[in-house]
């Protein structure tokens, strides 16, 4: 029996990936046991014939579960960055997708940085308890090996996976020329301030373009600034929280994905935009080049550079086609979970 340990996943992008992973496992009739955070019991609609155990997500509860069940499983797949709490006889895989455990941005609040620092130390301390790491890109592999230097290259496998959006609709939509979309929730390193300041100055000069965002009201200062600009006639459209079937349409209506984030483990919004026909305007940072060859790049720390990227987008003839470099490898993940040669 295989254990899928996703106890520390309960929201955001990790929850989207978890739902997709469970759905894929169930559709393939792979026999597993899930251990999940009790907070998601009513928030996911995955129908499963497998055993599901919901408990409160704490380090102690997880440790106790492993102590009570350490001989029950032949394979363990930890989906949530944290290896097993101790060495197991079972073969173990840890899917690592949290870049903030490797690099902590200066922009974060002290309390947040302290929590991330402690968590990163815990992960490093437990890193010998997993037989293999699985990461989303060669960049993440490089960074993980540098951070946890007690691992060998052969222990880190690159298998990105993500739920495709193009299954939601077959209806063609018209793209809005010079429309720029940034799909992200607010965190300081997501760099909304520079993006919004750059778009304002760009629009003041050219009176062209639309900026589309998906911010919820979790940062009152940035929301207030956006609403004030909208009241003053700037074409900024904040869609707020948006369901994935609607997100599909939003990608299909946009000409460009613009991604000014200062730190990403994968940049799922870039991949989703690419697979739905958008050109990518990406930060001149390694995470961009790990997933694509962008059409336009910029220095995300400089407002002037972001303005220049907007200006370049006005001249369609000079824009090169974006090339996608990574693809969905969910089948590889399922083979690792389901194979019997342990």
N, C-alpha and C positions, 0 to 999 in steps of 0.2 A: 504494500500500500504506500502511496505517496501523500505526503503532507504538503498542502499549500498554506504557508504561514504569511498572512497579510494582516496581522493584528494591528500594525501601526499605520494602516491606511484608512482614512475616513473622509477625505474631501479632495477637492481641487483636481489637478491633472492625474495624480496617483489613483484617485477613485475612478476616473474615466478609464485608465489602463486596467485597473483591477476588474471592472465590470466586463470589459472586452476579453480579458484573459479567462474569466469564469465562463462567459458565453462560449468562447472557443473550445474550452475544455469539455463543456457539456455537449456541444454539438458533435464532438469527436468521440463521445462515450468513454472518456478516460476515467478510470476509477481513482478517486482521490478523497482525502478528507480536508476540509477547509477550516482554518481557525481565523475568525474575523472579529473586528471591533464591534461590540454590541451597539454602538451608535449608528451603524449603517444597516441594522436589521430591518428597519422599515423604509429605508431609502433606496434600496436596489431591488429590481424586479426580476432578478435572474432565477428562473425555475431550475432546480437541480435535483437529480436523483442520488447525489452523493451526500455524505455526512457533512453537516455544517455545525460548527461549534462557535457560539458567540460568547465572548467574555470581555470584561473591562480591560481596556488597553493600558496595561502598566508593565513595567519591567519585571516586577515580582510575579505577577500573574502568568506572564509568558514563561519565566523560569520554572514555576511550579508545574505548568502544563508539560514542559519538556521532561522534567524529572519523573512525572507520573506516566509518561508515554514514550520514554526514550527507546524502548525495545519494540514498539508497535509498528514503526515505519521503516521501510527499506530505503526510502528516498525523501529528502526534504527540499522544498523550493521556497526560499524566503523572499517574499516580494514586499520590500519595504526597507531596503538598504542595510538592515541589521542582520548579521550572521546569527546562527544558533548560539544560545548562551553558553554552551560548552561543546566539546568535541563529541561527535556521535559516531556510532558504527555505520549508520546510514550514510549514503552518498548525499552531499549537500551542495545546493546551488544558492547563491544570493544575488538577486537582481538589484543592481545599484544604479539609481537614477537621481540622486540628490547632489547636485554640484556644490550646494552650500555647505556640505560636510567636508569639501575639499578646499574651497576658497570662501572666505567670509568677507563680503563687501564692506567697505568703510561706511557706506551710506546707512547701514542698519543701526537701529537704536542699540544702546549698550546692553540692555536686557536680552534682546534678540541675539546679539552676537555672543553673549555669555552662554545662552542655551545651546546655540549651534556649536560652540567650542566644546562644551561638555559632551554633546552627542557625538561629535567627531572623534573625541577621545575614546568614547565607549565603543564605537564602530572599529576603530583601530585596535583596541584591546582585544576585541572578539574576532579580528580578521583571520586568525589562524584556525578558527572553528569551521570555516567553509572550505569545501574542496575546490569549488569554482565560483568565480564572480561572473556575472553577465551584465554587460553594459550596452549603451545605445549607440556608441560611435567610437572610432579609433582615438578621437580626442579624449573621451572619457576614460578609455583604457590607459592612455598615456598618463593622464592626471592621477588616476587611481594608483597606478604602479609607483608614481613618484611620491604619493602621500603615504601609501602603505607599502613601504619598500621591502617588507618581508614576504611579498608575493612574487611569483615568477610569471613571465609572459604567458606561458602555456595555461596558467590558471585563470586567465581573464579572457572570456569569450565575448565577441561582439555580435549581438543579435537584437537590433532595434525592432520594436513592434508597436503598433498604434492602430486604433480603430479607424477604418476608412470612412470618409464622409460621403463618398459618391454613391452610396447605396440608398440615400434618402430620397432622391428625386431624379427623374429622367427628363424633366421639363427644362428646356434651354432658357437661359436668362440673358438679358442684354447687359453688357458691361458698361458702367459709367466711365467715360474717358476721364483720366486724371483723378481717379478716386484712389485714396490711400487707406489701407485697413491695417490696424494693429490689434490683434486679438490677444488680450492679456488682462489679468486682474492687477490690482495695484500692489506693488511692493517697491521700496525705494530704489532698488537696483534695476527696476523695469524702465526707468528713465523717461517717464511721461513728461516731466517738466521741460526738459530740453526739446522733446518732440513738439509739444504744444507751442512753446516759444518760437521755435523755428517755423512752424506752419503759419503762425500769426504774421511773422515778418515776411514770409514768402507770399502770403495772400495779400498783404498790404501793397506789395510791389506789383504783383501780376494779376490779381483778381481772378485766379483760376484754381481749381482743385477742390476736393472734398476730403476731409479727414474723418474716418469712421473708427470708433472705439467701442470696447465692450466692458467699460468700467462699471462696477456696482458702487454703492455709496459706502465704501469702506475707508475712504480718506476724504474728509470733508473739505480740506483745503484745495485739493486738485479738482474735486467736483464743483466747488464754488467758482474756481477760475474758469473751468470749461463752460459752465452755465452763463457766466458773465460774458464770455466771448460770443456765445450763441446769441444772447440778447442784443449784442452789438453787431450782429449780422454776419459773423464768421460761419462758414459752412462746415461746422464740426457736428457730427451726429454721434451721440453716445447711445448705443443700443442697450446698455446695461447687460444684465445676465441674459444669455441667449441660448436656447435649446439647440442641440446639435443639428436637427433637421433644418432649423432656420439659419444656423451658422453656415450650412452648405450653400444656401441661397446667397448669403452675404458674400462668401468667397466668390461665387460665380458672378456677382454683380460688380466686383472690384477689379480694377486694372492692376493695382500694385499691392503687395504686402510690404509694409515697412516695419523693420524690426530694430529698434534702438536700444534694446536691453544691454546692460553692461555685463551680464553673466547668465549663461544658460547651460543646462546639461544636454539639451537636445534641440529645443526650439521647435516644438510640435507645430506651432502656427505657421512656420515657414514651410514645413512639409505639406500641411493641409492646403495652404495656398497654392503651392506648386502643383499638387495633384488635382487642383481645380482650376488650373489655367492662369494663375496670377504670375506676374513678373515680380522678382524679389529685389527690394532695396534693403540691403543688409548692413549691419554694423561691421566695420573692418576689424573683426575679432575672430579668433579661431573657431568658435562654435558655428559661425555662419558657414565658413569654408568646409567644416566637417560634414555638412549635410547638402550643400549645393555650391554651384558656381553662380554667384548672384549677377543680376543685370547691372546694378549700381551699388556702390559701397560708400560709406561715410565714416567719419570719426564721431562716435556717439557722444563724446564728451564735449564736442564743440558745436554750438548752435549754428555757427557759420557753415560748418561742413554739412550739417543736415539740410540747411537751406540750399546749398549747392546741389545736393542730391535731388531735392524737389525740382530745382531748375533743370537739371539734366533730364528728368522725367518728362519735361515739356516737349523735348525734341525726340519724337518717337523713332526717327530714322537712325539716331545714334545709339539706341539702346540694344544691347546684345540680349539674346535669349538666355533665360536662366536654365541651368542644367541641374537636375536632381541627381544626388550621389548616393543616397541611402534609401532603402525600401523596406516595406513591411516584412518581417521574418517571423511572423507568428507560428508558421508551420515548424520552424526550427525549435521554437520554444516548446511546442506541443510534443515534438519528438523527444526532447530532453526529459520532459515530465512523464511521458507515457512509456518510454522504452524500458525493457526489462533487464538489459545487460548492465546491472549495477555491481 
